[in-house]
């Protein structure tokens, strides 16, 4: 059960908080300094979200719609968690992953272009990740609400 908490609850909430940090800490100079300290961790959290997405997809036997076998609400919750893990992981962690890949290739350039297009939605993805993580936490306490 601890692994479930880490992958479906805490990773989306942590990633969502880091994604929303740029929106919430944009006014004062002290908050700018704090935001600059968080930026390296943001990329690592993005890579962690991509890893969490991969593990969750493997656990679902590569069927992101497996939660619908239990109920529609649970299926929507699991699908939302998987989607925001991938989208946030891609927008926050792709810069770090691109540094690890040697050379410049055409698919890498296309992925960077897609990442630039998704960046304005990072705060929205972060808010959805926080909400879906909170709902997953609620599911662990009151699973009958989702069935």
C-alpha positions in Angstrom: 0.0 0.0 0.0 2.9 2.4 0.6 4.0 2.1 -3.0 0.4 3.0 -4.1 0.5 6.1 -1.9 3.9 7.2 -3.3 2.9 6.7 -6.9 -0.7 7.8 -7.0 -1.0 10.3 -4.2 2.3 12.0 -3.3 4.0 12.2 -6.7 1.0 14.0 -8.3 0.7 16.3 -5.3 4.4 17.1 -5.2 4.6 17.6 -8.9 1.5 19.8 -8.9 2.9 22.0 -6.0 6.2 22.5 -7.9 4.4 23.3 -11.1 2.2 25.8 -9.4 5.1 27.4 -7.5 5.9 29.7 -10.4 2.4 31.0 -10.4 2.2 31.5 -6.6 5.7 32.9 -6.0 5.9 35.6 -8.7 5.6 38.9 -7.0 8.3 39.5 -4.3 12.1 39.2 -4.6 12.2 36.8 -1.6 9.8 34.5 -3.3 11.9 34.8 -6.6 14.9 33.6 -4.6 12.9 30.7 -3.2 11.6 29.8 -6.7 15.2 29.8 -8.1 16.2 27.3 -5.4 13.2 25.1 -6.3 14.0 25.0 -10.1 16.6 22.2 -10.0 14.2 20.0 -8.0 11.4 20.8 -10.4 13.3 19.0 -13.2 14.0 16.0 -10.9 10.4 15.9 -9.9 9.4 15.9 -13.6 11.7 12.9 -14.2 10.2 11.2 -11.1 6.7 11.8 -12.5 7.7 10.2 -15.8 9.1 7.2 -13.9 6.0 7.1 -11.7 3.9 7.1 -14.9 5.8 4.2 -16.4 5.5 2.2 -13.2 1.8 2.9 -12.9 1.2 2.0 -16.5 3.1 -1.2 -16.0 1.0 -1.9 -12.9 -2.1 -1.4 -15.0 -0.7 -3.9 -17.5 -0.3 -1.1 -20.1 -4.1 -0.5 -20.0 -4.8 3.0 -18.7 -8.5 2.2 -18.8 -8.2 -0.7 -16.4 -9.7 1.3 -13.5 -13.0 1.4 -15.4 -13.4 -2.3 -14.7 -14.2 -1.3 -11.1 -16.2 1.8 -11.6 -16.5 4.9 -13.8 -15.3 7.3 -11.0 -12.3 5.1 -10.2 -11.4 4.8 -13.9 -11.6 8.6 -14.4 -9.4 9.1 -11.3 -6.8 6.6 -12.4 -6.8 8.0 -16.0 -6.5 11.5 -14.7 -3.6 10.6 -12.4 -1.8 8.9 -15.3 -2.4 11.8 -17.7 -1.1 14.5 -15.4 1.9 12.4 -14.4 2.8 12.1 -18.1 2.1 15.7 -19.0 3.7 17.3 -15.9 6.6 14.9 -16.2 7.1 15.8 -19.8 6.8 19.6 -19.3 8.9 19.7 -16.1 11.5 17.0 -16.7 12.2 17.0 -20.5 15.0 19.5 -20.2 16.9 17.2 -17.9 16.1 14.1 -20.0 17.3 15.9 -23.1 20.7 16.6 -21.5 21.1 12.9 -20.9 20.5 12.0 -24.6 23.6 12.5 -26.7 23.4 14.5 -29.9 20.7 16.5 -31.6 18.1 14.5 -33.4 14.9 15.5 -35.3 12.6 13.7 -32.8 14.3 15.5 -29.9 13.7 18.9 -31.7 10.0 18.0 -32.2 9.7 17.0 -28.6 11.3 20.3 -27.5 8.8 22.2 -29.7 5.9 20.2 -28.1 7.2 21.0 -24.7 7.3 24.7 -25.4 3.7 24.5 -26.6 2.7 22.8 -23.3 4.6 25.1 -20.9 1.8 27.6 -20.6 -0.5 24.9 -19.3 1.9 23.7 -16.7 0.1 25.5 -13.8 -3.2 24.0 -15.0 -1.7 20.5 -15.1 -0.3 21.2 -11.7 -3.7 22.2 -10.2 -5.2 19.1 -11.8 -2.4 16.9 -10.4 -3.0 18.3 -6.8 -6.7 17.7 -7.1 -6.3 14.2 -8.5 -3.7 13.3 -5.8 -6.1 14.6 -3.1 -8.9 12.5 -4.6 -6.6 9.4 -4.7 -5.9 10.1 -1.0 -9.6 10.3 -0.4 -10.1 7.0 -2.2 -7.7 5.3 0.3 -9.8 6.6 3.2 -13.3 6.2 1.6 -13.2 3.8 -1.3 -17.0 3.4 -1.3 -17.3 7.0 -2.7 -15.7 5.8 -6.0 -17.8 2.7 -6.5 
